[in-house]
Amino acid sequence: MKIINPKNYWKANLKIVLILLFFWFLASFGAGILFSDLLDKIKLGGFNLGFWFAQQGAILVFVFLIVVYCILMNRLDRKYRADKN
Amino acid sequence: MDLQILTYLMAGASFALYIGIAIWSKASSTNEFYVAGGGVHPVANGMATAADWMSAASFISMAGIISFMGKDGSVYLMGWTGGYVLLALLLAPYLRKFGKFTVPDFIGDRYYSKLARFVAVLCLIFVSFTYIAGQMRGVGIVFSRFLEVDINTGVIIGMAIVFIYAVLGGMKGITYTQVAQYCVLIFAYMVPAIFISILITGNPIPQLGFGSKIISEDIYLLDKLNNVLNDLGFNNYTDSTKSKIDVFCITGALMAGTAGLPHVIVRFFTVPKVRDARASAGWALLFIAILYTTAPAVSSFSRLNFINTINNSSYESTPVWFKNWEDIGLISWSDKNKDGIIQYAPGNSLNPVKPIFSDQRGINGERIVSNELTKNKNEIYIDRDIMVLANPEIANLPNWVIALVASGALAAALSTAAGLLLVISSSISHDLMKKIFRPSITDKQELFLARLSAAIAIGVAGVFGIYPPAFVAQVVAFAFGLAASSIFPALIMGIFSKRVNSSGAIIGMVSGLLFTSSYIIFFKFISPDLNFSDNWFLGISPEGIGVVGMVINFTFAMVISFFTKSPPEHIIKLIDNIRAPE
């Protein structure tokens, strides 16, 4: 792996953020709104899937995304500090 | 025990707890007053952020609104949580790295301009005061219904409590009272939800009960609700009726607005390190999600319960809660077909929508309204705000649960009010006085000014509570639209662009603000009769217009910056510094 300096630290950071924001958009604006009606044809227990995403699923995905973000950023920070020494 | 005595005991005990914490954590410097000395543990900060964020609107109103909107109500669920992803990924870590006291601090320094700081202070004060008005109404409703004191007395008691711990304790006092308030409010929200979920579906976890079958019937709760509503002539609960573009924009405006709310952002200044800021955003959203995933379940339970209890039953046989809420004017029944039986159907029962009560009673004992009766079959007016508060009574839960819900609602309203008061006071004492008008004041004088402006702000908030502006519900759209179109883009560009300069940022903020506020003012205040989708710009309602304002802000800021001078060298260094790891 290449050495992490301030410049590519920022690039790596942006990459993590953009990928996570893609899933953020997909879970809420995508599954909860844009193709929600389509997903509603699929049943998940007592829920229509689109309705479930709009009222519960998106929120769970949001929590998960922030957890992943914390883990990835802490790993990046550690790598940066190790490379500096 | 009597409900009223129980409520006094529980609310009183919780107030004593908050004041005790405030005395224990008194602030002694501006650093402690503004950001709690920067030493708050990320989990504690997560809880405090959750209480700070979840207001009377989240606790009292949201489930009720969703209850009557069905799938359309999802905009609030996604919008008010999705903003935390933006906050965690795009703002909190960098603003923590910047490491000062207030949101205008960042805007003023990054755009090297007192004018930019001043514009940010104006946006902040406007957004925060509109928000406080809503909290005070919440406090008023709870006091008048459950403690049976006059609304004014209720508001004054609430003000006195907030005064003690916000003015004494500053951010330090507020943080630890908010931790306690989170515990009170989440417990108060979950207990009745669990009870009701067990009663209806047999599943003790409301989030799962929401998708379960109804006890002793072979039908899913949501299917049953759809059937019941269809029979009465309503649309499916699980289908959307609004246009996609409007739902899209409202959700976007609520998300960006949430991420741009100063009283939430400032909470991330209170943790020791950047990694703590990231972690506490995660904790905050987790603590918020517990309530936010329960709320839609509560909405569906209470809609079904409400219909089952009220529709087709005679007024005489309605439970006590129905008459209690009618007495304080949040429910009304007008017997259109003179059969003595309550009929619930689509459409507003009255014109104008809210009941105007006369002093008389009808033959069944109901309060008579002087509104014109509409032609549809619906005989019921119900204020959406009462669903959560009335829910335990509708489901026949024991008195201590009802008292608990009242204390939880107070905790939600007071914790948010305190957080808002703090950002208002710090923007006045720190940004206006110390940084713009009187740079020579000492730390001690600034601390005194901070306390003084907190005290004045509480007074103003109290006036809002006692003389509630009729437009409280409308101004919520304002707060989010303005935060989304002014503060949020300025912060994002400040971090992610090295090219956007002071003139770009100022013109961007002002144009986003002007566009959004004139659109909302036009449709909400000047011509409310034109406020329907044919007249809207691209079919976007005033609630969602903040997204367009945000795009305008970004566009102006970037175009103008491109044609004017780059920011000076020391600003580039500042940006490099907030982007770099610790």
Interface residues (C-beta under 8 A of the other chain):
Chain A: P6 Y9 W10 N13 V17 L20 L21 W24 S28 F29 G32 I33 L34 S36 D37 D40 L44 G45 G46 F47 N48 F51 W52 A54 Q55 Q56 A58 I59 L60 F62 V63 L65 I66 V67 Y69 C70 M73 N74 L76 D77 Y80 R81
Chain B: I66 K71 S74 L77 M78 T81 G82 Y84 V85 A88 L89 L90 P93 Q207 F210 G211 S212 K213 Y220 L221 L222 D223 T238 D239 S240 K244 V247 F248 T251 G252 M255 R275 R278 A279 A281 G282 L285 L286 A289 Y292 T293 P296 D576 R579 A580 P581 E582
